[in-house]
Amino acid sequence: MDDPLPDIMKDFYLQPGPVCASTLASKEASLQDRLAGFQPLQYGCTELDGAVLLGGLQRGSVVGISADNADGFGLLMGLQGTIRAILDSSASRALVITPKPLASVSKLIMEIAKSELLKSGLQHEQIEEKCRSSLDRVMLSVVFDIDGIWPTISELLQPCVTVASPSIALEEQNTSSHKPDQYITAAEIQDSEDEDLSYPFGHDRIKYQNESRAPSYDAQNESSSAMCSPEIIVVTHFSTLLTSLFARREKTAAHKSLALLRARLQRLSSSTSTNPLILLVNSTTEESTETTLRSIFPSVRGLRPSRPSFGAVFNQFLDLHILCTEVLQDNLDSLHQIVDACGH
C-alpha cells in the first residue's frame, strides 16, 4: 500500500521565512475585523450561549468539543448549532465529516432540523418545505480514517469554482484512505444499508449527482458559491480517527500526519474567503488513579471530571476547547458543602 504522506507533506517542510511583527499584527487586525462581520454560532440556550460561550462560537477558529458520550451529547453539540445556523441563514453552507454510517448521521440531522423548526410554530407542510430547502445546503462526507479527510481539505483549499447547484447537498463522500486525489463526484454513490431507509418528510434516498436543477433559493448566489468553502465544518468522532491512526501507523509518522492536518485546518479556517468555523467532536476517558491515591469518600471520587481522549494531541488542533462532562446533583451538593466548609 502506498503511503500518502510523502506527496502531501512536500509543502509542509517549506517553512516561511521571518515576518515583521508589525506585518503579523496588521494581518491579525484585518482578520479580526473580517470575522467581526460574521454572526457567531449559537445553540439557542441562554446559559450556554451567554455565560459559557460569551455570545457564541466565532468563525475562523478551530473548536474542540470533548463529551462523555460522543455518540450522544457530543454529536448534538457538534450538529445542533450547525443546523440552527443553516435554518436561520447565518450560514449558507455546512459540511459534516464522519466515520459513522451515513444513515445514522443523516437521520440525526433531520431530527435536529425538525425539532428546531417545530419551535417556530410553523405548519407541517411549511416545516417540510423549510427543512428540504435548508438541508439542501448541508453536505455529508463519510471517511474511514484520518487519511480520508485529506481529499476534502484539499478540495476546500482550492479556489472557488462556479458550477450549478448539486441535486442534493447531503452527500456521501466515500473517500479512500490512501488516495487523497480521489475526491471526485460519481453519478451515484449508495450504501447497501440505505436501500430501504425511509427518511423524515419523505426525503429521497441520499445520492450524489452532477445534474443541475433550479434551486428553491437564489440561483445566482448559490450557483456561484456551490464549490466554495462551507461556513461550518464538523468532524465527528475525532477520537475514533485518532485511534485508527495510531493503531495503523508508527508513532513518529502518525504525529507528522497530525502536524500537517493541524496546519491545513488552521490555514483553512484563517486564510480562505469564508473563514469557516471548524468543530472537532472528541470523546472523554475517565481519569484512572492508583489505588493507594484514591479517596475513600465516594463524594470526592465523584467530583473528579473526565479527561478528553488524546488530550495533549487533540488540544494542539484547537483555538478553543469545550469539555462537556456530567456532574450528578448529589456531587454538586457535595461540592457546595466542601466550598462552604472551606469558607470560600
C-alpha positions in Angstrom: 0.0 0.0 0.0 1.4 3.4 -1.0 1.9 5.8 1.9 0.1 9.2 1.0 2.3 11.2 3.4 5.4 11.8 1.1 3.3 13.6 -1.5 1.0 15.6 0.8 3.9 16.7 3.1 6.1 18.2 0.4 4.8 21.7 1.1 4.8 21.2 4.9 8.6 21.5 5.1 8.6 24.7 3.0 8.5 26.8 6.1 8.0 30.6 5.6 10.8 33.0 6.4 10.8 35.6 9.2 8.0 38.1 9.1 8.0 41.5 10.7 5.9 41.7 13.8 4.0 44.8 12.5 3.0 42.8 9.4 1.7 40.0 11.5 -0.2 42.4 13.8 -1.7 44.1 10.7 -2.8 40.8 9.3 -4.3 39.7 12.6 -6.2 43.0 13.0 -7.6 42.6 9.4 -8.6 39.1 10.2 -10.4 40.1 13.4 -12.2 42.9 11.5 -13.4 40.4 8.9 -14.5 37.9 11.5 -16.5 40.5 13.3 -18.8 40.8 10.3 -19.8 37.1 10.7 -22.6 36.1 13.1 -21.4 33.7 15.8 -22.7 30.2 16.0 -25.2 29.8 18.9 -27.2 26.9 20.3 -30.4 28.7 21.4 -29.7 28.2 25.1 -29.2 31.4 27.1 -26.9 29.9 29.7 -24.7 28.2 27.1 -24.6 31.0 24.5 -24.2 33.8 27.0 -22.4 32.5 30.2 -20.3 29.8 28.7 -19.6 30.8 25.1 -19.8 34.6 25.7 -22.0 35.2 22.7 -21.3 32.1 20.6 -18.5 30.4 18.7 -16.6 32.7 16.4 -15.9 31.9 12.7 -12.3 31.4 11.7 -11.4 29.2 14.6 -11.0 25.5 15.4 -13.1 24.4 18.3 -12.9 21.1 20.1 -15.8 19.5 21.9 -15.0 16.7 24.2 -18.0 15.0 25.7 -18.6 11.9 27.8 -21.0 10.5 25.2 -19.5 11.2 21.7 -22.5 9.5 20.1 -25.0 11.4 22.1 -24.4 14.8 23.7 -21.1 15.3 21.9 -22.7 14.7 18.5 -25.6 17.0 19.4 -23.2 19.8 20.4 -21.4 19.5 17.0 -24.6 19.4 14.9 -27.3 21.4 16.7 -25.6 24.8 16.4 -24.7 24.0 12.8 -28.2 23.1 11.8 -29.6 26.2 13.6 -27.2 28.4 11.6 -28.4 26.8 8.4 -32.0 27.3 9.3 -31.7 30.9 10.2 -29.4 31.6 7.2 -26.5 32.8 9.3 -24.5 30.1 7.4 -25.3 29.3 3.8 -23.4 26.0 3.6 -22.1 23.4 6.0 -20.0 20.2 5.8 -20.2 17.2 8.2 -17.3 14.7 8.1 -17.9 11.5 9.9 -16.6 7.9 10.2 -20.1 6.7 11.2 -22.7 5.2 8.8 -24.4 7.7 6.6 -27.9 6.6 7.7 -27.5 7.3 11.4 -25.9 10.8 11.0 -28.3 12.0 8.3 -31.2 10.8 10.4 -30.0 12.8 13.4 -29.5 15.9 11.2 -33.1 15.6 10.0 -34.4 15.2 13.6 -32.5 18.2 14.8 -33.8 20.3 11.9 -37.4 19.2 12.6 -37.1 19.9 16.3 -35.8 23.4 15.7 -38.5 24.2 13.1 -41.3 22.9 15.4 -40.3 25.7 17.9 -41.2 28.3 15.3 -44.9 27.3 15.2 -45.0 26.5 11.5 -47.4 24.1 9.9 -46.3 20.6 9.0 -46.2 21.5 5.3 -44.1 24.6 5.9 -41.8 22.6 8.2 -41.3 20.1 5.4 -40.5 22.7 2.8 -38.2 24.7 5.1 -36.4 21.5 6.1 -35.9 20.4 2.5 -34.6 23.8 1.3 -32.3 24.3 4.3 -30.8 20.8 4.4 -30.1 21.2 0.7 -27.1 23.2 1.9 -25.6 20.5 4.2 -23.0 18.1 2.8 -22.1 14.8 4.5 -18.7 13.3 3.9 -18.1 9.7 5.1 -14.5 8.8 5.8 -12.8 5.8 7.3 -9.6 7.2 8.8 -7.6 10.4 9.1 -6.2 10.0 5.6 -9.8 10.2 4.3 -10.0 13.8 5.4 -7.3 14.9 3.0 -9.3 14.9 -0.2 -12.0 17.1 1.5 -9.5 19.5 2.9 -7.6 19.7 -0.4 -10.8 20.4 -2.3 -11.8 23.2 0.1 -8.4 24.9 -0.2 -8.8 25.1 -3.9 -10.2 28.4 -5.5 -14.0 28.6 -5.8 -15.4 27.2 -9.0 -18.7 28.4 -10.5 -20.9 25.3 -11.0 -24.6 24.5 -10.9 -26.1 23.5 -7.6 -26.0 19.8 -6.8 -29.2 17.9 -6.7 -28.9 17.1 -3.0 -26.3 18.5 -0.7 -26.5 15.8 1.9 -23.7 13.9 0.0 -21.9 10.7 0.9 -18.2 11.0 0.1 -16.8 7.5 0.5 -13.2 8.6 0.3 -10.2 6.4 0.0 -7.8 6.1 3.0 -4.7 6.2 0.7 -5.7 8.1 -2.4 -6.0 11.8 -1.5 -6.7 12.8 -5.1 -9.9 10.7 -5.4 -12.3 13.3 -4.0 -14.4 13.2 -7.2 -18.1 13.2 -8.0 -19.8 10.0 -9.0 -23.1 9.5 -10.8 -24.5 7.9 -7.6 -22.8 6.6 -4.5 -25.0 4.4 -2.3 -24.6 2.3 0.8 -26.3 -1.1 0.9 -27.5 -0.2 4.4 -29.5 2.7 2.9 -31.5 0.7 0.3 -34.7 0.5 2.4 -34.1 3.6 4.5 -37.1 5.9 4.9 -36.2 9.5 5.8 -38.4 12.0 7.6 -40.6 14.2 5.4 -40.3 11.7 2.6 -36.8 12.7 1.7 -35.4 10.9 -1.3 -32.6 8.4 -0.7 -29.3 10.4 -0.5 -27.3 10.3 -3.7 -24.6 12.3 -5.3 -25.4 13.7 -8.8 -23.8 16.2 -11.2 -27.2 17.0 -12.8 -28.2 20.7 -12.3 -31.6 21.9 -11.3 -33.3 25.2 -10.5 -32.8 25.6 -6.7 -35.5 26.8 -4.4 -33.5 29.8 -3.3 -31.4 32.5 -5.1 -29.9 30.5 -8.1 -27.2 33.0 -8.9 -25.8 33.2 -5.4 -25.9 29.5 -4.8 -24.5 28.5 -8.1 -21.5 30.8 -7.7 -20.8 29.5 -4.2 -21.6 25.8 -4.6 -17.9 24.8 -4.6 -16.7 27.4 -2.1 -15.6 26.5 1.4 -18.6 26.0 3.7 -19.0 28.3 6.6 -19.1 25.5 9.2 -17.2 22.2 9.1 -18.0 19.5 11.7 -15.7 16.4 12.1 -17.4 13.9 14.4 -15.8 11.0 16.4 -12.4 12.5 16.1 -11.0 10.2 18.8 -12.1 7.2 16.6 -10.0 8.6 13.7 -7.0 9.1 16.1 -7.3 5.6 17.5 -7.2 4.2 14.0 -4.3 6.3 13.0 -2.0 5.3 15.9 -3.0 1.7 15.5 -2.0 1.5 11.9 1.0 3.8 11.7 4.3 4.2 13.5 4.2 6.8 16.2 6.5 9.3 14.5 4.8 9.0 11.2 1.4 9.4 12.9 2.5 12.6 14.6 3.8 14.0 11.3 0.5 13.3 9.7 -1.4 15.1 12.5 1.0 18.1 12.4 0.2 18.5 8.7 -3.5 18.1 9.3 -3.4 20.7 12.0 -1.6 23.2 9.7 -4.1 22.6 7.0 -7.1 23.1 9.3 -5.6 26.3 10.6 -5.0 27.5 7.1 -8.5 26.6 6.1 -10.1 28.5 9.0 -8.0 31.6 8.7 -7.0 32.0 5.1 -10.0 31.1 2.9 -12.6 33.7 1.9 -15.3 32.2 4.1 -13.2 31.7 7.3 -15.2 28.6 8.3 -15.8 27.6 11.9 -14.3 24.1 12.3 -15.8 21.8 15.1 -13.9 18.7 16.1 -16.1 16.3 18.2 -14.0 14.2 20.7 -14.8 11.7 23.4 -13.6 11.6 27.0 -11.9 9.0 29.2 -12.2 8.5 32.9 -9.1 9.5 34.8 -7.5 6.4 36.4 -5.7 6.9 39.7 -3.5 4.4 41.6 -5.5 2.6 44.2 -3.3 3.9 47.0 -4.0 7.5 45.9 -7.8 7.2 45.6 -10.1 8.9 48.1 -12.1 6.7 50.5 -15.0 9.2 50.2 -17.4 8.4 47.2 -18.5 12.0 47.1 -14.9 13.2 46.4 -14.3 10.5 43.8 -17.5 11.5 42.0 -16.2 15.1 41.7 -13.3 14.1 39.6 -14.1 15.1 36.0 -13.5 13.1 32.8 -10.5 13.8 30.6 -10.5 14.4 26.9 -9.3 11.5 24.8 -5.9 12.1 23.3 -5.8 15.2 25.5 -2.4 16.8 24.5 -2.6 15.6 20.9 -6.2 16.8 20.4 -5.6 20.1 22.1 -2.9 21.1 19.6 -5.5 21.4 16.9 -7.7 23.9 18.8 -8.2 27.6 19.4 -10.9 26.7 22.0 -11.6 23.5 23.9 -15.0 22.8 25.4 -15.3 19.9 27.9 -18.8 18.6 28.4 -19.0 16.2 31.3 -21.9 15.1 33.5 -21.9 16.1 37.2 -24.7 14.5 39.2 -26.8 16.7 41.5 -25.5 14.8 44.6 -22.0 15.6 43.5 -22.9 19.3 43.1 -24.4 19.3 46.6 -21.2 17.7 48.0 -19.1 20.3 46.2 -21.1 23.2 47.6 -20.7 21.7 51.1 -16.9 21.5 50.7 -16.8 25.1 49.4 -18.9 26.3 52.3 -16.8 24.4 54.9 -13.6 25.9 53.5 -15.2 29.4 53.7 -14.6 30.2 50.0 
